[in-house]
Amino acid sequence: MKKLILLLLFPVAVIAQKDHAQLLQQYMTGQNKYFQFNGNILVAEKGKPVYQQALGYADYNTKRMLNDNSVFELASVSKQFTAMGIMICKERGLLSYDDNIKKFFPNLPYDNITVRNLLTHTSGLPSYEDQFEKNWDRKKIAFNKDVVDMLEKLKDTLFFKPGSKWQYSNTGFALLASIIEKVSEMSYNDFMAKNIFQPLGMTHTYIYNTRRSTKKIPDNYALGYVYADSLKRYILPDSLSKFDMVYYLDGIVGDGCVNSTTGDLFKWDRALYSNNLVSKAALDEMLSPLVRTSPTDSTSYYGFGVAVQPKSDKGKVISHSGGWPGYRTLIVRRTDIDETIIILSNNESAIPFFRAAVESILNDEALVMPYQHKEVKIDTSILFNYVGKYNAGLTMQFLKKDGKLYRHRNGTPDIELKPESITKFFYADGTDRQIEFEVDSNGKVIKTWFLNMGQKGEMKKVE
C-alpha cells in the first residue's frame, strides 16, 4: 500500500460544537469500512472516555475480530514505561540520573554518558539496529546482553559528544532496561509488572517479545500485519525477508515490547496526573521540555521517554508514537484541557493523519467524513484545465496521460486520479485522498483543494 503524503494543511472552517462521540464513531467507522483502518481507539475528555471502539481484525487469517481488550505491541510508546522504571529505581536510591553508564557496563568504550543522557536521547550512542543488521547471525535471536556485547566489540564512534545534541536512540532505552535489571536484581519483565502494571490495575499489560522464539501467542492478541503489494492483501511480516528483524531482534526490551490495550493505557494516562508511582517532582521532571529535539523547531522537546510540546493552541501536549512491522501506535495527552487520544493499529494505519482528524473533531473544526468514492465517466477534454503544478506545503503536479489525470511527485510513482464528478477526483491507490477544483462559468479553475483523510486545505497553483 502506498505511503500517505503529509501536507501542511489547515482546517478550512470552525463549526459549532457537535457531539464528539458521534462524529468520532462516524469518522473511524468510515475509515475502517472504506479505507482499511484496522485497530482500536479511545478518546477521553475531562478524565472520562467519550469514545472507545475496536475496528477490524485481530487475525486476518482466521477473521478473529478485535475487541476493546485486544492487546497490541506498543513499539516505542513503551519507552515512557522504561523511563518510569528508571525513575522508580532513582527514588529508591538504587541509581542517580547523573551516574555514568560505565558504572553498570564497565567495558563499554564510551566516556561521560549518563543515565540522564539515555533518558533524553542525548547519548550519541550508535544504533544497535544498524550494528545488528550488518554484523549479526540472523538465525539467532538477540537479547539486551547482546546489545551491550556488540557495543563493546565494535567500539563504533559516537554520533556526537554526549549531551551536545538530541538524536532518537533505541540503544539508549535498551540499556536502560538492562540497568533496571542490574540495580533491582529482577528481570525487566517482573520489575515492570510488580512496580507499574499491577499497582495501576493494568491487567492486560505485560512485556511480550517471544512470539517468534517460543511460538506462543497470548489470548486476545492483535497480530500485526503488513500490506504485500504483490499479493494485494495483508500478511504477517514473518515471511518477508525485509522484515526479518522481527525475528532476530525478538529478545530486546526497553525500547519496545510493552504490550497493552487502549483501556490500560488510559489507566496509565490517569496515573501521570497523580503521584501513585513516584513523587510529583519526579513526574514534573519527566513531563518537562528538557531537551529541544531540533535546532530549527522551537516547539518540540523531549522529557523522559515522552515528546513534549510546551505550548499549542490547546496548551501543553505530551505524546509518543510507535512503529514496528505490523504496528503503529500513539498516545496523546493535551494536559491543560485534559484530553487523551489513544490509537493502536495492527495493520500500520497512518496514525499521524488519524491524530489530526481526531483533534479536528475535538476542536470543533470542519472535517469531511469518509465515504465510498465511485468513478464516473467525464469528458476528458476538461482535464487540460487542471494540468499544472500546485503547492500545499509540498509541491505536486497534475498531468494528463492517455485521457486520464495523474498526480506526479518527483521520486514517487504517478498515481491516477479517478473522477467522481467533473471537478472532484479521488486517488486510485485506495487511500483517503481527493483533489477538488472550483471552476467559474467558463470552466477556469479558481480554487483547488486537497483532501487528506478528511482534512481539507487549499492548494495554490504555481505553474
Secondary structure, 3 states (H helix, E strand, C coil): CCCCCCCCCCCCCECCCCCHHHHHHHHHHHHHHHHCCCEEEEEEECCEEEEEEEECEEECCCCEECCCCCEEECHHHHHHHHHHHHHHHHHCCCCCCCCEHHHCCCCCCCCCCEHHHHHCCCCCCCCHHHHHHHHCCCCCCCEHHHHHHHHHHHCCCCCCCCCCCCCCCHHHHHHHHHHHHHHHCCCHHHHHHHHHHCCCCCCCCEECCCHHHHCCCCCCECCCCEEECCCCEEECHHHCHHHCHHHHCCECCCCCCEEECHHHHHHHHHHCCCCCCCCHHHHHHHCCCCEEEECCEEEEEECCCCEEECCCCCCCEEEEEEEECCEEEEEEEECCCCEEEEEEECCCCCHHHHHHHHHHHHCCECCCCCCCCCCCCCCHHHHHHHCEEEECCCEEEEEEECCEEEEECCCCCCEEEEECCCCEEEECCCCCEEEEEEECCCCCEEEEEEEECCEEEEEEECC
